[in-house]
Amino acid sequence: SQLRRSPRAWTNVRVTSCAFFSTLGENNEGLRSFRDISQTSLFTSFWRHVETTNQQDPLCKDECAESILKSFLEPSVETSLRSSPHLNVFVDMIAVRTRFFDDFLKQFLDNTISLNSNVQRQAQIISLGAGMDTRAYRMNFPSNNVVVYEIDQDSTAAYLKSKVLMDAGYKPTCPVVSVEADVQHISNVVLELKKKGLDTKLPSAWILEGLLAYIPPEEHSKIFEAIREVSVPGSVLILSCCLPLWAEWCRDNLENGCNLPYARLIEACEMCDKLQESGWNGSKIYCNHNLKFYGREFHPGVTFITATVP
């Protein structure tokens, strides 16, 4: 298969039938008020759904995604997405990303939570720009020991996601706190988190998944610094980093150049420098080469970075 070859093969991949930003949800009153970036999270749900249903042994299982797609994604758009001859480009990337983030969070909780302790709340997970993230519903988080905070500037999308999942019979496995705030105004995010009960004495796992590509790199350090200030030793951070190589590929290969609302993308080493300067330690870069144990090749223009508070 073309998508399983060396990274050089990516220069020849061309997506010819991806209506990524076609009209979404014309007949759904709620979806009309979804913002652009919330709409992009629907495509992430679609690719997770394809991985869940099309693989005998999927890297990630997101059974919640089907309910989200039925409620919010127009059938015509789904047909266009499925008809792409290079659908696996995106499915593989999202599958690896989702699994890597899931595994990272499981390890964080294993290292942080003592099930034999009489202390109930021992850790918190904060998802910045949560979008259609369903981890609180599909992962078996210790219900008495973890609180998940989902930050999103699109309160409509957050409300509708929760309602759709609850109506479909999916319940969160631990307390979930929704916070309406714009990550680009990070001081307000931290303030709202504290108002909603963030415990700055507990270890935190910060998730920045598919987020920073939409935020100007000049703002990244402000975000890293603000969340570092409320993170105690044992806290961790995980983010996805789209490189300039990815932007070039999107421009050259997606139909109409693709209208993804990206900011200027930067190299992973520059992102690590920003983390270190902001007080985060032990930054590690994970890419196609050192995640081969997942059994998938994904685009070399996408990397994942982790960091800690020692």
C-alpha positions as CSV (number, residue, x, y, z in Angstrom):
1,S,0.0,0.0,0.0
2,Q,1.2,3.5,-0.8
3,L,0.5,4.7,2.7
4,R,2.7,2.1,4.3
5,R,5.9,3.1,2.5
6,S,8.7,5.3,3.6
7,P,8.0,9.0,4.4
8,R,9.2,9.9,0.9
9,A,6.0,8.4,-0.5
10,W,4.0,11.2,1.1
11,T,5.2,13.7,-1.5
12,N,3.2,11.8,-4.2
13,V,-0.1,11.5,-2.2
14,R,-2.8,13.7,-3.5
15,V,-6.3,13.9,-2.0
16,T,-8.7,14.6,-4.9
17,S,-12.1,14.3,-3.4
18,C,-12.2,15.7,0.1
19,A,-14.9,18.2,0.7
20,F,-13.5,18.9,4.2
21,F,-15.2,22.2,4.6
22,S,-18.4,21.6,2.8
23,T,-21.7,22.7,4.4
24,L,-22.1,20.9,7.7
25,G,-25.4,20.3,9.4
26,E,-27.7,22.4,7.3
27,N,-30.7,20.7,8.9
28,N,-29.3,20.9,12.4
29,E,-30.1,24.1,14.3
30,G,-27.4,23.6,16.8
31,L,-24.6,22.9,14.3
32,R,-25.2,26.2,12.6
33,S,-23.7,28.0,15.6
34,F,-20.6,25.7,15.7
35,R,-17.4,27.7,15.1
36,D,-14.9,26.7,12.4
37,I,-12.5,24.9,14.8
38,S,-15.4,23.0,16.4
39,Q,-16.4,21.8,13.0
40,T,-12.9,20.5,12.3
41,S,-13.2,18.4,15.4
42,L,-16.1,16.6,13.7
43,F,-13.7,15.3,11.1
44,T,-11.5,14.0,13.9
45,S,-14.5,12.1,15.2
46,F,-15.1,10.7,11.7
47,W,-11.6,9.4,11.4
48,R,-11.7,7.8,14.9
49,H,-15.0,6.2,13.9
50,V,-13.5,4.8,10.7
51,E,-10.6,3.3,12.7
52,T,-13.0,1.9,15.3
53,T,-15.3,0.2,12.7
54,N,-12.9,-0.8,9.8
55,Q,-10.1,-2.4,11.7
56,Q,-10.1,-5.9,13.2
57,D,-7.8,-4.7,15.9
58,P,-8.2,-0.9,16.0
59,L,-5.5,1.2,17.6
60,C,-8.2,3.3,19.2
61,K,-11.9,2.5,19.9
62,D,-14.3,5.4,20.0
63,E,-17.8,4.0,20.0
64,C,-19.1,7.4,21.0
65,A,-18.1,8.9,17.7
66,E,-20.9,7.2,15.8
67,S,-23.5,9.1,17.9
68,I,-21.7,12.4,17.3
69,L,-21.6,11.9,13.6
70,K,-25.2,10.9,13.3
71,S,-26.2,14.1,15.0
72,F,-23.9,16.6,13.4
73,L,-22.2,15.4,10.2
74,E,-24.2,15.7,7.0
75,P,-24.4,12.3,5.1
76,S,-23.2,14.0,2.0
77,V,-20.1,15.2,3.8
78,E,-19.4,11.7,5.2
79,T,-19.8,10.3,1.7
80,S,-17.2,12.7,0.4
81,L,-14.8,11.9,3.2
82,R,-15.2,8.1,2.6
83,S,-14.7,8.5,-1.1
84,S,-11.2,9.9,-0.8
85,P,-8.7,7.5,-2.3
86,H,-6.3,8.5,0.5
87,L,-8.6,8.3,3.5
88,N,-6.0,6.3,5.4
89,V,-3.7,9.3,5.5
90,F,-5.9,10.9,8.0
91,V,-7.3,7.8,9.7
92,D,-3.8,6.5,10.5
93,M,-2.6,9.8,11.8
94,I,-5.6,10.3,14.1
95,A,-5.6,6.6,15.2
96,V,-1.9,6.9,16.3
97,R,-2.4,10.2,17.9
98,T,-5.5,9.1,19.8
99,R,-3.8,5.9,21.0
100,F,-0.6,7.6,22.0
101,F,-2.5,10.3,24.0
102,D,-4.7,7.6,25.6
103,D,-1.6,5.5,26.6
104,F,0.1,8.6,28.0
105,L,-2.9,9.5,30.2
106,K,-3.2,5.9,31.4
107,Q,0.5,6.0,32.4
108,F,0.0,9.3,34.2
109,L,-2.9,7.9,36.2
110,D,-1.0,4.7,37.0
111,N,1.9,6.8,38.3
112,T,-0.3,9.3,40.2
113,I,-3.3,7.5,41.7
114,S,-3.1,5.1,44.6
115,L,-6.3,3.0,44.7
116,N,-5.5,1.9,48.3
117,S,-5.5,5.5,49.5
118,N,-8.3,7.0,51.5
119,V,-7.9,10.2,49.5
120,Q,-10.5,10.4,46.8
121,R,-9.6,13.1,44.4
122,Q,-5.9,12.6,43.5
123,A,-5.5,13.9,39.9
124,Q,-7.1,16.0,37.3
125,I,-7.0,16.0,33.5
126,I,-7.5,19.3,31.6
127,S,-8.2,19.2,27.9
128,L,-7.6,22.6,26.3
129,G,-9.8,23.0,23.2
130,A,-11.7,19.8,24.0
131,G,-13.9,19.8,20.9
132,M,-15.4,16.4,20.3
133,D,-13.0,14.6,22.7
134,T,-14.8,11.7,24.3
135,R,-12.1,10.3,26.7
136,A,-14.2,11.0,29.7
137,Y,-16.9,8.8,28.2
138,R,-14.9,6.0,26.6
139,M,-11.9,5.6,29.0
140,N,-12.2,3.9,32.3
141,F,-11.1,6.7,34.5
142,P,-11.2,6.0,38.3
143,S,-14.5,7.7,39.1
144,N,-13.6,8.8,42.6
145,N,-10.0,9.8,42.0
146,V,-10.1,11.9,38.8
147,V,-11.8,15.0,37.5
148,V,-11.8,16.0,33.8
149,Y,-12.0,19.6,32.8
150,E,-13.0,20.3,29.2
151,I,-12.2,23.8,28.0
152,D,-13.8,25.1,24.9
153,Q,-14.7,28.5,23.7
154,D,-17.7,27.0,21.8
155,S,-20.2,26.4,24.6
156,T,-22.8,25.3,22.1
157,A,-20.7,22.5,20.8
158,A,-19.7,21.4,24.3
159,Y,-23.3,21.3,25.4
160,L,-24.5,19.4,22.4
161,K,-21.7,16.9,22.6
162,S,-22.6,16.1,26.2
163,K,-26.3,15.9,25.4
164,V,-25.9,13.7,22.4
165,L,-23.7,11.2,24.3
166,M,-25.9,11.1,27.3
167,D,-29.0,10.6,25.2
168,A,-27.2,7.7,23.4
169,G,-26.5,6.1,26.8
170,Y,-22.9,7.1,27.2
171,K,-22.1,8.4,30.7
172,P,-18.8,9.9,31.8
173,T,-16.7,7.5,33.9
174,C,-15.7,10.3,36.2
175,P,-16.8,13.9,36.9
176,V,-16.6,16.2,33.9
177,V,-16.5,20.0,34.3
178,S,-17.1,22.1,31.2
179,V,-15.4,25.5,31.1
180,E,-16.3,28.0,28.5
181,A,-13.1,30.0,27.7
182,D,-10.8,30.9,24.8
183,V,-7.4,29.3,25.2
184,Q,-5.9,32.3,23.5
185,H,-6.9,34.3,26.6
186,I,-5.1,31.8,28.8
187,S,-5.2,33.9,32.0
188,N,-9.0,33.8,31.8
189,V,-8.9,30.1,31.2
190,V,-6.9,29.6,34.4
191,L,-9.2,31.9,36.3
192,E,-12.3,30.0,35.1
193,L,-10.7,26.7,36.0
194,K,-10.0,27.8,39.5
195,K,-13.6,29.0,39.8
196,K,-14.8,25.6,38.6
197,G,-12.7,23.8,41.2
198,L,-9.3,23.2,39.8
199,D,-7.0,22.1,42.7
200,T,-3.6,23.6,42.2
201,K,-2.2,21.2,44.8
202,L,-2.9,18.1,42.8
203,P,-1.0,16.7,39.8
204,S,-2.5,17.7,36.5
205,A,-2.3,16.2,33.0
206,W,-2.7,19.0,30.3
207,I,-3.9,17.9,26.9
208,L,-3.3,20.1,23.9
209,E,-4.5,17.8,21.1
210,G,-5.0,19.3,17.7
211,L,-5.0,22.8,19.2
212,L,-1.7,24.8,18.8
213,A,-1.8,24.6,15.0
214,Y,-4.7,27.1,15.2
215,I,-3.0,29.5,17.6
216,P,-0.2,31.8,16.5
217,P,3.2,30.5,17.8
218,E,3.8,33.9,19.5
219,E,1.0,32.9,21.9
220,H,2.3,29.4,22.8
221,S,4.7,30.5,25.5
222,K,2.0,32.4,27.3
223,I,-0.1,29.2,27.4
224,F,2.8,27.1,28.6
225,E,3.8,29.6,31.3
226,A,0.2,30.0,32.6
227,I,-0.5,26.3,33.0
228,R,2.9,25.7,34.4
229,E,2.2,28.2,37.2
230,V,-0.7,26.1,38.4
231,S,1.0,22.7,38.0
232,V,2.7,20.9,40.9
233,P,5.5,18.4,40.6
234,G,4.2,15.2,38.9
235,S,2.1,17.2,36.4
236,V,2.5,16.4,32.7
237,L,1.7,17.9,29.4
238,I,1.1,16.3,26.0
239,L,0.5,18.1,22.7
240,S,0.4,17.5,19.0
241,C,2.6,19.6,16.8
242,C,1.9,20.1,13.1
243,L,5.1,21.1,11.3
244,P,5.6,23.3,8.3
245,L,6.0,20.1,6.3
246,W,2.4,19.3,7.1
247,A,1.2,22.7,6.0
248,E,3.1,22.3,2.7
249,W,1.5,18.9,2.1
250,C,-2.0,20.3,2.8
251,R,-1.4,23.2,0.4
252,D,0.0,21.1,-2.3
253,N,-2.3,18.0,-2.1
254,L,-5.7,18.8,-0.7
255,E,-8.4,19.9,-3.0
256,N,-8.5,23.7,-3.3
257,G,-5.4,23.9,-1.1
258,C,-7.6,23.0,1.9
259,N,-9.0,25.9,4.0
260,L,-7.8,24.6,7.3
261,P,-7.6,27.7,9.6
262,Y,-4.0,27.1,10.6
263,A,-1.8,29.7,12.1
264,R,1.9,29.7,11.2
265,L,3.3,26.2,12.0
266,I,6.7,25.8,13.6
267,E,9.2,23.0,14.0
268,A,9.0,20.5,17.0
269,C,12.4,21.7,18.3
270,E,11.2,25.2,18.5
271,M,8.1,24.0,20.4
272,C,10.3,22.2,22.9
273,D,12.4,25.3,23.4
274,K,9.2,27.3,24.3
275,L,8.3,24.6,26.8
276,Q,11.7,24.6,28.5
277,E,11.7,28.4,28.7
278,S,8.3,28.2,30.3
279,G,9.4,25.9,33.0
280,W,8.5,22.5,31.6
281,N,11.2,19.9,31.7
282,G,12.1,16.7,29.9
283,S,10.5,17.5,26.6
284,K,10.4,14.5,24.3
285,I,9.4,14.4,20.6
286,Y,7.6,11.4,19.2
287,C,7.2,11.0,15.4
288,N,6.7,8.3,12.8
289,H,10.2,6.8,13.5
290,N,9.9,6.2,17.2
291,L,6.2,5.1,17.2
292,K,6.6,2.2,14.8
293,F,5.5,-0.2,17.5
294,Y,1.9,0.9,16.8
295,G,2.3,-0.7,13.4
296,R,1.3,2.4,11.4
297,E,3.1,4.9,9.3
298,F,1.7,8.4,9.6
299,H,2.6,11.7,8.0
300,P,6.2,12.9,8.9
301,G,4.8,16.5,9.3
302,V,3.0,15.6,12.5
303,T,4.7,15.0,15.8
304,F,3.7,14.6,19.5
305,I,5.5,16.2,22.4
306,T,5.4,15.4,26.1
307,A,6.9,17.3,29.1
308,T,6.8,17.2,32.9
309,V,7.0,19.2,36.1
310,P,9.8,17.4,38.1
